[in-house]
């Protein structure tokens, strides 16, 4: 067989992961901004003897490390996009990065909850003016970072499939965005609590707002864990999408879909294996053409089974000449 003929049937399994995205570039900018703020806060804390500034500076460092996981996931997926060891490409690396971010958010929620409970039981003296200043600066940095990631997250990596109403997410970018949002939320809660403590002498507000913040962060973590684990375990595609694929195939001639597997291989890309039973088998390209309106299906494998003259017995499955075969 001629090489040109064979090459015609070959295709890439990169599904867009071989290209550096705007989300990755924006995340790099956010990391750079975070590191600059970290250096400023640590330097100021050492110069002025402020433990509040030092603590927030090192917190910025852990935040930058978490965002580094996001960038690493992008880089790894791009470098291995055409590696044949990954049967369906590296599209799930982004979901894995998002899962790691979700675990990190859960740890942050637990730490904040524990520290807040400890401070509620044993209050400590708070230098309100300095602490409020740190919280305001941190909030400004996080707002800028969130705007950088929100624009891309909301406009470019989230779409809706017209067939199923299903949203496509870049879970890796979503994890980075939630990290920034969690930091901004804790800064807002801190400003409210510290202001109340300074002017109303409500010292207890600081740990209470910490507990509230930890619960909100835990809720975000759970949502991201649920969504990313669905991608990693091939359990994300809902019934509507599966039914739409089956109906498209079965609307042509006498086709019956007896087995269907659909899973995600990239933020906007799905793969499917379809098993069809029919009296009049057609070339596989015919069935793939039927699914052309499902634009998110980029890798389709079709199994075609000829069914001889037969009748359907609802109690026994496919009945052929007195014999029963499972379906």
ROVO-15116 format. One record per residue (C-alpha): x, y, z; residue in three letters. Coordinates in steps of 0.2 Angstrom, whole numbers, plus 5000, padded with zeros to 4 digits. Layout:
# ROVO-15116
- u v w aa
- X Y Z Ala $
...
***
This chain:
# ROVO-15116
- u v w aa
- 5000 5000 5000 Unk $
- 5007 5017 4995 Unk $
- 5013 5028 5010 Unk $
- 5002 5043 5004 Unk $
- 4987 5032 5005 Unk $
- 4991 5027 5023 Unk $
- 4996 5044 5028 Unk $
- 4979 5050 5023 Unk $
- 4971 5040 5038 Unk $
- 4984 5046 5051 Unk $
- 4980 5060 5062 Unk $
- 4987 5069 5077 Unk $
- 4982 5066 5095 Unk $
- 4988 5083 5102 Unk $
- 4970 5090 5102 Unk $
- 4977 5108 5103 Unk $
- 4989 5105 5118 Unk $
- 5004 5108 5107 Unk $
- 5001 5126 5107 Unk $
- 5005 5139 5121 Unk $
- 4988 5146 5126 Unk $
- 4984 5164 5132 Unk $
- 4979 5156 5149 Unk $
- 4997 5150 5151 Unk $
- 5004 5167 5147 Unk $
- 4993 5176 5158 Unk $
- 4996 5164 5173 Unk $
- 5015 5167 5170 Unk $
- 5011 5186 5172 Unk $
- 5002 5183 5188 Unk $
- 5016 5172 5195 Unk $
- 5028 5186 5191 Unk $
- 5017 5199 5200 Unk $
- 5015 5188 5215 Unk $
- 5034 5185 5217 Unk $
- 5037 5204 5216 Unk $
- 5024 5207 5229 Unk $
- 5032 5193 5240 Unk $
- 5049 5201 5239 Unk $
- 5042 5218 5243 Unk $
- 5033 5211 5258 Unk $
- 5047 5201 5265 Unk $
- 5059 5215 5263 Unk $
- 5048 5227 5272 Unk $
- 5044 5215 5285 Unk $
- 5062 5212 5289 Unk $
- 5066 5231 5288 Unk $
- 5052 5237 5299 Unk $
- 5051 5221 5311 Unk $
- 5033 5217 5305 Unk $
- 5028 5199 5308 Unk $
- 5012 5203 5298 Unk $
- 5021 5208 5283 Unk $
- 5033 5193 5284 Unk $
- 5019 5181 5286 Unk $
- 5009 5188 5271 Unk $
- 5025 5188 5261 Unk $
- 5029 5170 5264 Unk $
- 5010 5166 5260 Unk $
- 5012 5175 5243 Unk $
- 5027 5163 5240 Unk $
- 5016 5147 5243 Unk $
- 5003 5155 5232 Unk $
- 5016 5157 5218 Unk $
- 5021 5139 5220 Unk $
- 5003 5134 5218 Unk $
- 5002 5144 5202 Unk $
- 5018 5136 5197 Unk $
- 5009 5119 5196 Unk $
- 4997 5126 5184 Unk $
- 5011 5132 5172 Unk $
- 5020 5115 5174 Unk $
- 5004 5106 5168 Unk $
- 5003 5117 5153 Unk $
- 5021 5115 5149 Unk $
- 5021 5096 5152 Unk $
- 5005 5094 5141 Unk $
- 5013 5104 5127 Unk $
- 5030 5095 5127 Unk $
- 5022 5078 5127 Unk $
- 5007 5082 5115 Unk $
- 5014 5071 5101 Unk $
- 5021 5057 5113 Unk $
- 5013 5040 5107 Unk $
- 5014 5034 5125 Unk $
- 4999 5044 5128 Unk $
- 4985 5035 5119 Unk $
- 4973 5049 5117 Unk $
- 4985 5064 5120 Unk $
- 4989 5075 5135 Unk $
- 4972 5084 5136 Unk $
- 4969 5077 5153 Unk $
- 4985 5084 5160 Unk $
- 4975 5101 5162 Unk $
- 4962 5092 5173 Unk $
- 4976 5084 5183 Unk $
- 4983 5101 5186 Unk $
- 4966 5107 5191 Unk $
- 4964 5092 5203 Unk $
- 4981 5096 5211 Unk $
- 4975 5114 5213 Unk $
- 4959 5108 5221 Unk $
- 4968 5098 5234 Unk $
- 4979 5113 5238 Unk $
- 4963 5123 5241 Unk $
- 4957 5110 5252 Unk $
- 4973 5111 5262 Unk $
- 4972 5130 5263 Unk $
- 4954 5128 5270 Unk $
- 4959 5116 5283 Unk $
- 4974 5127 5289 Unk $
- 4964 5143 5289 Unk $
- 4950 5134 5299 Unk $
- 4962 5127 5312 Unk $
- 4971 5143 5314 Unk $
- 4955 5153 5316 Unk $
- 4948 5141 5328 Unk $
- 4964 5142 5338 Unk $
- 4963 5161 5338 Unk $
- 4945 5161 5343 Unk $
- 4949 5150 5359 Unk $
- 4965 5160 5363 Unk $
- 4964 5178 5356 Unk $
- 4981 5187 5352 Unk $
- 4985 5205 5351 Unk $
- 4982 5213 5333 Unk $
- 4992 5228 5326 Unk $
- 4976 5234 5317 Unk $
- 4984 5248 5307 Unk $
- 4998 5238 5300 Unk $
- 4987 5222 5297 Unk $
- 4974 5232 5288 Unk $
- 4987 5240 5277 Unk $
- 4994 5223 5272 Unk $
- 4977 5216 5268 Unk $
- 4973 5231 5257 Unk $
- 4989 5229 5247 Unk $
- 4986 5210 5246 Unk $
- 4969 5213 5240 Unk $
- 4974 5225 5226 Unk $
- 4987 5212 5220 Unk $
- 4974 5198 5220 Unk $
- 4961 5209 5211 Unk $
- 4973 5213 5197 Unk $
- 4978 5194 5196 Unk $
- 4960 5189 5196 Unk $
- 4956 5201 5182 Unk $
- 4970 5194 5171 Unk $
- 4964 5176 5173 Unk $
- 4946 5180 5173 Unk $
- 4946 5188 5156 Unk $
- 4953 5172 5148 Unk $
- 4944 5160 5159 Unk $
- 4927 5167 5155 Unk $
- 4929 5172 5137 Unk $
- 4941 5159 5129 Unk $
- 4941 5143 5138 Unk $
- 4923 5141 5142 Unk $
- 4910 5137 5128 Unk $
- 4893 5128 5127 Unk $
- 4890 5113 5116 Unk $
- 4874 5117 5107 Unk $
- 4869 5099 5107 Unk $
- 4870 5096 5126 Unk $
- 4872 5112 5134 Unk $
- 4888 5106 5142 Unk $
- 4901 5118 5147 Unk $
- 4919 5116 5142 Unk $
- 4932 5121 5155 Unk $
- 4951 5123 5156 Unk $
- 4951 5116 5173 Unk $
- 4970 5119 5175 Unk $
- 4966 5138 5172 Unk $
- 4951 5137 5183 Unk $
- 4961 5130 5197 Unk $
- 4974 5145 5196 Unk $
- 4959 5157 5195 Unk $
- 4951 5150 5211 Unk $
- 4968 5151 5220 Unk $
- 4969 5170 5216 Unk $
- 4950 5172 5221 Unk $
- 4953 5163 5237 Unk $
- 4967 5175 5242 Unk $
- 4956 5190 5237 Unk $
- 4941 5183 5247 Unk $
- 4952 5181 5263 Unk $
- 4959 5199 5261 Unk $
- 4941 5206 5260 Unk $
- 4936 5196 5275 Unk $
- 4952 5201 5284 Unk $
- 4949 5220 5280 Unk $
- 4931 5219 5286 Unk $
- 4936 5209 5302 Unk $
- 4951 5221 5306 Unk $
- 4941 5236 5303 Unk $
- 4927 5230 5315 Unk $
- 4940 5225 5328 Unk $
- 4949 5243 5327 Unk $
- 4933 5254 5328 Unk $
- 4921 5242 5337 Unk $
- 4933 5232 5348 Unk $
- 4926 5216 5340 Unk $
- 4942 5206 5341 Unk $
- 4932 5190 5339 Unk $
- 4927 5195 5321 Unk $
- 4945 5191 5315 Unk $
- 4944 5172 5318 Unk $
- 4925 5171 5314 Unk $
- 4928 5179 5297 Unk $
- 4943 5166 5295 Unk $
- 4931 5152 5298 Unk $
- 4918 5159 5286 Unk $
- 4932 5161 5273 Unk $
- 4938 5143 5275 Unk $
- 4921 5136 5272 Unk $
- 4919 5146 5256 Unk $
- 4936 5140 5250 Unk $
- 4932 5122 5255 Unk $
- 4916 5124 5244 Unk $
- 4926 5130 5229 Unk $
- 4938 5115 5232 Unk $
- 4924 5103 5232 Unk $
- 4917 5109 5216 Unk $
- 4934 5109 5207 Unk $
- 4938 5091 5214 Unk $
- 4921 5085 5208 Unk $
- 4923 5092 5190 Unk $
- 4941 5087 5188 Unk $
- 4939 5069 5195 Unk $
- 4924 5067 5182 Unk $
- 4936 5071 5168 Unk $
- 4950 5060 5175 Unk $
- 4938 5045 5177 Unk $
- 4929 5048 5161 Unk $
- 4913 5051 5170 Unk $
- 4910 5069 5165 Unk $
- 4899 5067 5149 Unk $
- 4881 5068 5153 Unk $
- 4866 5058 5147 Unk $
- 4860 5071 5135 Unk $
- 4876 5071 5125 Unk $
- 4876 5052 5124 Unk $
- 4858 5052 5119 Unk $
- 4861 5065 5106 Unk $
- 4875 5055 5098 Unk $
- 4864 5039 5098 Unk $
- 4849 5047 5091 Unk $
- 4860 5055 5077 Unk $
- 4866 5037 5072 Unk $
- 4849 5029 5074 Unk $
- 4840 5042 5064 Unk $
- 4849 5035 5048 Unk $
- 4842 5019 5040 Unk $
- 4839 5005 5053 Unk $
- 4854 5008 5064 Unk $
- 4854 5003 5082 Unk $
- 4868 5009 5094 Unk $
- 4872 4994 5105 Unk $
- 4887 5001 5114 Unk $
- 4894 5019 5116 Unk $
- 4908 5027 5125 Unk $
- 4912 5045 5126 Unk $
- 4925 5054 5135 Unk $
- 4935 5070 5136 Unk $
- 4953 5071 5128 Unk $
- 4955 5090 5129 Unk $
- 4946 5106 5135 Unk $
- 4935 5107 5120 Unk $
- 4938 5089 5112 Unk $
- 4929 5073 5115 Unk $
- 4932 5055 5108 Unk $
- 4919 5042 5106 Unk $
- 4918 5023 5102 Unk $
- 4902 5018 5094 Unk $
- 4896 5000 5091 Unk $
- 4882 4999 5078 Unk $
- 4871 4985 5073 Unk $
- 4862 4987 5056 Unk $
- 4855 4976 5041 Unk $
- 4864 4987 5029 Unk $
- 4881 4991 5034 Unk $
- 4890 5006 5027 Unk $
- 4908 5012 5026 Unk $
- 4914 5019 5043 Unk $
- 4916 5036 5035 Unk $
- 4897 5036 5033 Unk $
- 4894 5035 5051 Unk $
- 4907 5048 5055 Unk $
- 4899 5060 5043 Unk $
- 4883 5058 5052 Unk $
- 4891 5064 5068 Unk $
- 4899 5079 5059 Unk $
- 4887 5092 5067 Unk $
- 4895 5086 5084 Unk $
- 4910 5097 5082 Unk $
- 4917 5093 5098 Unk $
- 4919 5075 5093 Unk $
- 4937 5074 5086 Unk $
- 4941 5056 5088 Unk $
- 4928 5043 5083 Unk $
- 4930 5025 5081 Unk $
- 4915 5015 5074 Unk $
- 4912 4996 5075 Unk $
- 4899 4990 5062 Unk $
- 4890 4973 5065 Unk $
- 4879 4966 5051 Unk $
- 4862 4960 5057 Unk $
- 4854 4946 5046 Unk $
- 4835 4946 5043 Unk $
- 4829 4946 5061 Unk $
- 4815 4951 5072 Unk $
- 4816 4960 5089 Unk $
- 4810 4950 5104 Unk $
- 4809 4963 5119 Unk $
- 4811 4948 5131 Unk $
- 4825 4939 5122 Unk $
- 4835 4952 5113 Unk $
- 4840 4949 5095 Unk $
- 4832 4933 5089 Unk $
- 4839 4925 5073 Unk $
- 4832 4909 5066 Unk $
- 4826 4903 5083 Unk $
- 4843 4907 5091 Unk $
- 4846 4921 5103 Unk $
- 4861 4932 5104 Unk $
- 4866 4944 5117 Unk $
- 4866 4963 5113 Unk $
***
